[in-house]
Amino acid sequence: MRVGVTTRLLAASYSSQAPTPLASTMPPSSRRALYRIVYPLAERPVFEVGRSVYEVVDCSERGLRFEVKSRRVPSLGTPLGGTLQLRRGKAVEITGEVIRTRGGIVVLSLDAPGVPFGDILAEQRYLRARGYTLRD
């Protein structure tokens, strides 16, 4: 009996309120549409560009952040290409454009196809098997 009374009271309280659009009641979507792996310091892969080798801070299918320890940081819009040596031993040839630099960190937007999704998942499995948790 109490359930029926409660249901009627709730229905009455909701009917007096103005209807709201469904979109406003939905939780906000994630701002990232791709998986991204943030590497622990001890497990960082490397990005080889010519004779230069850079440590990768994080990567996704369409982007890469790497650390430049020298003072020669590439300028915005610079096209770069090289080999991403993933931690589990796979090498992926990538190209892209520098879209951001700050504090010795360079962000590269990758050209298609970027890093294959299967390689991102394999890297995730590799890190989890070694006890790391992945964070965004």
C-alpha positions as CSV (number, residue, x, y, z in Angstrom):
1,M,0.0,0.0,0.0
2,R,2.7,2.5,0.9
3,V,4.4,2.0,-2.5
4,G,1.3,3.1,-4.3
5,V,1.0,6.2,-2.1
6,T,4.6,7.1,-2.6
7,T,4.3,6.6,-6.4
8,R,1.3,8.9,-6.6
9,L,3.0,11.6,-4.5
10,L,6.1,11.4,-6.7
11,A,3.9,11.6,-9.8
12,A,2.1,14.6,-8.5
13,S,5.3,16.4,-7.6
14,Y,6.8,15.7,-11.1
15,S,3.7,16.7,-12.9
16,S,3.8,20.2,-11.4
17,Q,7.3,20.8,-12.7
18,A,7.9,22.0,-16.2
19,P,9.3,19.3,-18.5
20,T,13.1,19.5,-19.0
21,P,14.8,18.5,-22.2
22,L,16.4,15.0,-22.1
23,A,19.8,16.4,-23.0
24,S,20.0,18.6,-19.9
25,T,19.4,15.6,-17.6
26,M,22.1,13.4,-19.3
27,P,25.6,13.4,-17.8
28,P,28.1,15.4,-19.8
29,S,30.1,13.4,-22.3
30,S,33.8,12.8,-22.1
31,R,35.8,15.4,-23.8
32,R,38.2,12.7,-25.2
33,A,37.0,10.4,-27.8
34,L,40.2,8.3,-27.9
35,Y,42.0,6.1,-25.5
36,R,45.1,7.8,-24.1
37,I,48.0,6.1,-22.2
38,V,49.9,8.1,-19.7
39,Y,53.2,6.3,-19.3
40,P,55.0,5.9,-15.9
41,L,58.5,7.4,-15.9
42,A,60.2,3.9,-15.9
43,E,58.0,2.6,-18.8
44,R,58.1,5.5,-21.3
45,P,58.5,4.5,-25.0
46,V,60.7,6.5,-27.3
47,F,60.0,8.6,-30.4
48,E,62.9,8.6,-32.8
49,V,63.2,11.5,-35.2
50,G,66.3,11.2,-37.3
51,R,69.2,10.9,-34.8
52,S,67.2,12.4,-32.0
53,V,65.4,10.2,-29.4
54,Y,62.6,11.6,-27.2
55,E,60.8,10.1,-24.3
56,V,57.0,9.8,-24.8
57,V,54.9,11.1,-22.0
58,D,51.6,9.9,-23.3
59,C,50.0,8.8,-26.6
60,S,46.7,8.0,-28.2
61,E,45.6,6.9,-31.7
62,R,45.8,10.5,-33.0
63,G,48.2,12.3,-30.7
64,L,51.5,12.1,-28.9
65,R,53.2,14.1,-26.2
66,F,57.0,13.8,-25.9
67,E,59.6,15.5,-23.8
68,V,62.4,17.6,-25.3
69,K,65.3,17.9,-22.9
70,S,67.4,20.1,-25.2
71,R,66.6,23.7,-25.9
72,R,65.8,23.0,-29.5
73,V,62.0,22.7,-29.3
74,P,60.3,22.5,-32.7
75,S,58.0,25.4,-33.5
76,L,54.3,25.3,-33.9
77,G,53.2,23.9,-37.3
78,T,56.4,21.9,-37.8
79,P,55.8,18.6,-39.6
80,L,57.5,15.7,-37.8
81,G,57.9,12.1,-38.7
82,G,59.7,9.2,-37.1
83,T,59.4,5.9,-35.3
84,L,57.5,5.3,-32.1
85,Q,59.2,2.4,-30.3
86,L,56.4,1.0,-28.0
87,R,57.3,-0.7,-24.8
88,R,56.3,-4.1,-25.8
89,G,58.7,-4.0,-28.7
90,K,56.6,-2.9,-31.7
91,A,57.8,0.0,-33.9
92,V,55.2,2.3,-35.5
93,E,56.0,4.8,-38.2
94,I,54.1,8.0,-37.6
95,T,53.9,11.5,-39.0
96,G,52.2,14.6,-37.7
97,E,52.3,18.3,-36.9
98,V,53.4,20.1,-33.8
99,I,50.3,21.8,-32.3
100,R,51.6,22.8,-28.8
101,T,54.8,23.3,-26.9
102,R,55.2,24.2,-23.3
103,G,57.9,23.6,-20.7
104,G,59.9,21.1,-22.8
105,I,56.8,19.1,-23.7
106,V,55.8,18.9,-27.4
107,V,52.3,17.8,-28.5
108,L,52.1,16.2,-31.9
109,S,48.8,15.7,-33.8
110,L,49.2,12.6,-35.8
111,D,48.3,12.1,-39.5
112,A,46.1,9.2,-40.4
113,P,46.4,6.3,-39.6
114,G,48.3,7.3,-36.5
115,V,48.9,4.6,-33.9
116,P,46.7,1.6,-34.5
117,F,44.0,1.0,-31.9
118,G,45.2,-2.6,-31.4
119,D,48.7,-1.3,-30.5
120,I,47.2,1.1,-27.9
121,L,45.3,-1.8,-26.3
122,A,48.4,-4.0,-26.3
123,E,50.4,-1.2,-24.6
124,Q,47.6,-0.9,-22.0
125,R,47.7,-4.7,-21.4
126,Y,51.5,-4.5,-21.2
127,L,51.4,-1.8,-18.5
128,R,48.6,-3.4,-16.5
129,A,50.5,-6.8,-16.5
130,R,53.4,-5.0,-14.8
131,G,51.1,-3.6,-12.0
132,Y,50.5,0.0,-13.4
133,T,47.1,1.6,-13.3
134,L,46.3,3.9,-16.2
135,R,45.0,7.4,-15.6
136,D,43.7,10.1,-17.8
